[in-house]
Amino acid sequence: MTSRSQLVIVANRLPVDRVDLPDGSRGWRRSPGGLVSALDPVMRANDGVWIGWPGGTETDLEPFEDDGLSLVPVELTAEEVEEFYEGMSNATLWPIYHDVVAKPEFHREWWDAYVRVNERFTAKAVEVAEEGATVWVHDYQLQLVPQMLREARPDLRIGFYLHIPFPPAELFAQLPWRRQVLEGLLGADLVGFQMSGGAQNFVRLVRQRVGHKTHRDLIYLPDDRTVRAAAFPISIDTGSFEELARQDSVAARAKEIREALGNPTKVFLGVDRLDYTKGIHARLRAFGELIEDGHFDVEDAVFVQVASPSRERVEQYRILRDEIDRLVGHVNGDLGRIGRPAISYLHAAYPREEMAALYRAADIMVVTPFRDGMNLVAKEYVACRYDDAGALVLSEFAGAAAELRQAWQVNPYDINGIKAAMLEAYRADEKETTKRMRAMRKTVLTRDVTAWAGSFLEALADIRPGHGKAVKPVSPE
Ligand code: G6P
């Protein structure tokens, strides 16, 4: 049994994945995500507990420790995976929150499962949170948890952070359960967003749809509570990425990758979860057209696209996979030569070392989402370019665009605009790319994920200073 804690993280995913060990037994491996590296120090300083779903439908899972972190698994049935995770979370909320890039589906039984699963996460948090503890709830899968927790445990200090964009009021209004979601989030003392635009959308919706008084970033509830909605742009573990990129083995691997690609003059790179919000199709089409138009040849340039498998049982993701397969086949069939495909397409996920080598091997990183909360890949690329080399083409609809202003910014719906930016980045001289990369590195180095977590927890502690226990801060290294 896990002991009670004064810091509880509640996220849909646990920070570990199931793996089969060489001796035939099953174990856990730390997942590569940035959230766990951000929260690791503060979790350790406060003997924190992390509540989450380990993926799959395994039953009889007990709380356990992994590398000193206390983890509490939440189980989902096969039906709940379908209705709560694939359905309500990823076929209703995900598309609505991403500008309706795909058509959202509304099903009442999905909503019922969403409520049920949010209750289950809440029950675990109620069990493990000490009197006056801080509970930090994450992301769109768990928007009802703050209110459910508040009702069960008014002693807690509750924070919520949304990792994806919060949509404009006109789009959010489509959601049949819009009021329940807003009220769910209002259970928190602090609701954090990637961008101030998202926080403003939320405050406006609360005023219009729930009828509470608001002033700037504050919402006044009838029970005398005040909720704050503000932006906390997330970042990455910059130092550890740079350190990795500096390793000799990574440099050697980067060289090997370029050789395997036939040592072209320039390597373009895209790295994404295979998701329709990421604009993968548009950028590959732009690349193909640049070759067709005669701006460069397959000897001069190659595009490496890494697309990690994601949400593969959701229909829109299957459709996307087929579309990308078809486009890559078409471009390579028309433009490639023997041993020289125009696009090197990898439908797989790789460890951090391999990603760092790819970032080092790439001259031009292309990130073109139609809508993205932040886009950490863009920041990872910058973190790995300690040589101040490399160019970034970045969608203006990624949260990262607000900070990485020196990237070649594009409208991802404008294929000619993407082509022009890719060509400019391809032709840019060293002086230009260095100037831009240096400025972007300054931003990413100063605002890392530890600073992000620290500023959220500090703001949360400031809301009701006399209430609950304070989370022990972690001093910067
Ligand atoms: C986004 C979401 C996360 C989610 C991740 C991976 O970054 O904000 O909440 O965990 O995608 O998606 P998955 O569905 O595999 O958890």
Boltz pocket constraint, residues with backbone or C-beta under 6 A from the ligand:
constraints:
  - pocket:
      binder: B
      contacts: [[A, 12], [A, 13], [A, 139], [A, 140], [A, 163], [A, 164], [A, 310], [A, 311]]
      max_distance: 6.0
